[in-house]
Amino acid sequence: MDYGYLELRIEELLAEKNISKNKICKDLDIPRSNFNRYCRNDFQRLDTGLICKLCYYLNISIGELIVYHKR
């Protein structure tokens, strides 16, 4: 059964807030290669620590970062 999928709105939020990937990776000590996978929504599991860092850094709620799409 297909339960849908999650989408991370990282690229959109960074553009809205005019923050570069290099800056956020440096500020949050996140490896760029890992961060790029999340930006492409190429993940199997979410790192809750990373999600918390992103919400805090971007000053957003989890619902603004993660969107559920039902198929």
CNS distance restraints for C-alpha pairs under 8 A (distance, minus, plus):
assign (resid   2 and name CA) (resid  71 and name CA) 7.05 0.50 0.50
assign (resid   3 and name CA) (resid  70 and name CA) 6.50 0.50 0.50
assign (resid   3 and name CA) (resid  71 and name CA) 6.93 0.50 0.50
assign (resid   4 and name CA) (resid  68 and name CA) 7.21 0.50 0.50
assign (resid   4 and name CA) (resid  69 and name CA) 5.46 0.50 0.50
assign (resid   4 and name CA) (resid  70 and name CA) 4.30 0.50 0.50
assign (resid   4 and name CA) (resid  71 and name CA) 5.01 0.50 0.50
assign (resid   5 and name CA) (resid  68 and name CA) 5.90 0.50 0.50
assign (resid   5 and name CA) (resid  69 and name CA) 5.35 0.50 0.50
assign (resid   5 and name CA) (resid  70 and name CA) 6.69 0.50 0.50
assign (resid   5 and name CA) (resid  71 and name CA) 7.93 0.50 0.50
assign (resid   6 and name CA) (resid  66 and name CA) 6.51 0.50 0.50
assign (resid   6 and name CA) (resid  67 and name CA) 5.63 0.50 0.50
assign (resid   6 and name CA) (resid  68 and name CA) 4.61 0.50 0.50
assign (resid   6 and name CA) (resid  69 and name CA) 6.15 0.50 0.50
assign (resid   7 and name CA) (resid  41 and name CA) 6.17 0.50 0.50
assign (resid   7 and name CA) (resid  66 and name CA) 5.65 0.50 0.50
assign (resid   7 and name CA) (resid  67 and name CA) 5.12 0.50 0.50
assign (resid   7 and name CA) (resid  68 and name CA) 6.37 0.50 0.50
assign (resid   7 and name CA) (resid  69 and name CA) 7.44 0.50 0.50
assign (resid   8 and name CA) (resid  38 and name CA) 7.06 0.50 0.50
assign (resid   8 and name CA) (resid  39 and name CA) 6.93 0.50 0.50
assign (resid   8 and name CA) (resid  41 and name CA) 6.23 0.50 0.50
assign (resid   8 and name CA) (resid  65 and name CA) 5.64 0.50 0.50
assign (resid   8 and name CA) (resid  66 and name CA) 4.74 0.50 0.50
assign (resid   8 and name CA) (resid  67 and name CA) 6.49 0.50 0.50
assign (resid   9 and name CA) (resid  13 and name CA) 6.15 0.50 0.50
assign (resid   9 and name CA) (resid  39 and name CA) 7.52 0.50 0.50
assign (resid   9 and name CA) (resid  64 and name CA) 7.57 0.50 0.50
assign (resid   9 and name CA) (resid  65 and name CA) 5.26 0.50 0.50
assign (resid   9 and name CA) (resid  66 and name CA) 6.33 0.50 0.50
assign (resid   9 and name CA) (resid  67 and name CA) 7.51 0.50 0.50
assign (resid  10 and name CA) (resid  14 and name CA) 6.05 0.50 0.50
assign (resid  10 and name CA) (resid  38 and name CA) 7.74 0.50 0.50
assign (resid  10 and name CA) (resid  39 and name CA) 5.67 0.50 0.50
assign (resid  10 and name CA) (resid  65 and name CA) 6.70 0.50 0.50
assign (resid  11 and name CA) (resid  15 and name CA) 6.24 0.50 0.50
assign (resid  11 and name CA) (resid  39 and name CA) 5.95 0.50 0.50
assign (resid  12 and name CA) (resid  16 and name CA) 6.21 0.50 0.50
assign (resid  13 and name CA) (resid  17 and name CA) 6.15 0.50 0.50
assign (resid  13 and name CA) (resid  58 and name CA) 7.95 0.50 0.50
assign (resid  13 and name CA) (resid  65 and name CA) 7.84 0.50 0.50
assign (resid  14 and name CA) (resid  18 and name CA) 5.72 0.50 0.50
assign (resid  14 and name CA) (resid  19 and name CA) 4.98 0.50 0.50
assign (resid  14 and name CA) (resid  20 and name CA) 6.66 0.50 0.50
assign (resid  14 and name CA) (resid  21 and name CA) 7.61 0.50 0.50
assign (resid  15 and name CA) (resid  19 and name CA) 6.43 0.50 0.50
assign (resid  15 and name CA) (resid  20 and name CA) 7.86 0.50 0.50
assign (resid  19 and name CA) (resid  23 and name CA) 6.70 0.50 0.50
assign (resid  19 and name CA) (resid  24 and name CA) 6.96 0.50 0.50
assign (resid  20 and name CA) (resid  24 and name CA) 6.46 0.50 0.50
assign (resid  21 and name CA) (resid  25 and name CA) 6.01 0.50 0.50
assign (resid  21 and name CA) (resid  32 and name CA) 7.77 0.50 0.50
assign (resid  22 and name CA) (resid  26 and name CA) 6.08 0.50 0.50
assign (resid  22 and name CA) (resid  32 and name CA) 7.43 0.50 0.50
assign (resid  23 and name CA) (resid  27 and name CA) 5.98 0.50 0.50
assign (resid  24 and name CA) (resid  28 and name CA) 5.90 0.50 0.50
assign (resid  24 and name CA) (resid  30 and name CA) 7.90 0.50 0.50
assign (resid  25 and name CA) (resid  29 and name CA) 5.49 0.50 0.50
assign (resid  25 and name CA) (resid  30 and name CA) 4.72 0.50 0.50
assign (resid  25 and name CA) (resid  31 and name CA) 6.48 0.50 0.50
assign (resid  25 and name CA) (resid  32 and name CA) 6.11 0.50 0.50
assign (resid  25 and name CA) (resid  35 and name CA) 7.35 0.50 0.50
assign (resid  26 and name CA) (resid  30 and name CA) 6.68 0.50 0.50
assign (resid  28 and name CA) (resid  53 and name CA) 7.12 0.50 0.50
assign (resid  30 and name CA) (resid  34 and name CA) 7.31 0.50 0.50
assign (resid  30 and name CA) (resid  35 and name CA) 6.66 0.50 0.50
assign (resid  31 and name CA) (resid  35 and name CA) 6.28 0.50 0.50
assign (resid  32 and name CA) (resid  36 and name CA) 6.02 0.50 0.50
assign (resid  33 and name CA) (resid  37 and name CA) 6.58 0.50 0.50
assign (resid  34 and name CA) (resid  38 and name CA) 6.67 0.50 0.50
assign (resid  35 and name CA) (resid  39 and name CA) 6.25 0.50 0.50
assign (resid  36 and name CA) (resid  40 and name CA) 6.23 0.50 0.50
assign (resid  37 and name CA) (resid  41 and name CA) 6.15 0.50 0.50
assign (resid  37 and name CA) (resid  42 and name CA) 4.99 0.50 0.50
assign (resid  37 and name CA) (resid  43 and name CA) 6.56 0.50 0.50
assign (resid  38 and name CA) (resid  42 and name CA) 5.80 0.50 0.50
assign (resid  38 and name CA) (resid  43 and name CA) 6.28 0.50 0.50
assign (resid  46 and name CA) (resid  50 and name CA) 7.97 0.50 0.50
assign (resid  46 and name CA) (resid  51 and name CA) 7.55 0.50 0.50
assign (resid  47 and name CA) (resid  51 and name CA) 6.36 0.50 0.50
assign (resid  48 and name CA) (resid  52 and name CA) 6.16 0.50 0.50
assign (resid  49 and name CA) (resid  53 and name CA) 6.22 0.50 0.50
assign (resid  50 and name CA) (resid  54 and name CA) 6.12 0.50 0.50
assign (resid  51 and name CA) (resid  55 and name CA) 6.18 0.50 0.50
assign (resid  51 and name CA) (resid  62 and name CA) 7.67 0.50 0.50
assign (resid  52 and name CA) (resid  56 and name CA) 6.09 0.50 0.50
assign (resid  53 and name CA) (resid  57 and name CA) 5.92 0.50 0.50
assign (resid  54 and name CA) (resid  58 and name CA) 5.83 0.50 0.50
assign (resid  54 and name CA) (resid  59 and name CA) 7.97 0.50 0.50
assign (resid  55 and name CA) (resid  59 and name CA) 5.55 0.50 0.50
assign (resid  55 and name CA) (resid  60 and name CA) 4.96 0.50 0.50
assign (resid  55 and name CA) (resid  61 and name CA) 5.93 0.50 0.50
assign (resid  55 and name CA) (resid  62 and name CA) 6.32 0.50 0.50
assign (resid  55 and name CA) (resid  65 and name CA) 7.31 0.50 0.50
assign (resid  56 and name CA) (resid  60 and name CA) 6.74 0.50 0.50
assign (resid  60 and name CA) (resid  64 and name CA) 6.23 0.50 0.50
assign (resid  60 and name CA) (resid  65 and name CA) 7.28 0.50 0.50
assign (resid  61 and name CA) (resid  65 and name CA) 6.82 0.50 0.50
assign (resid  62 and name CA) (resid  66 and name CA) 6.00 0.50 0.50
assign (resid  63 and name CA) (resid  67 and name CA) 6.55 0.50 0.50
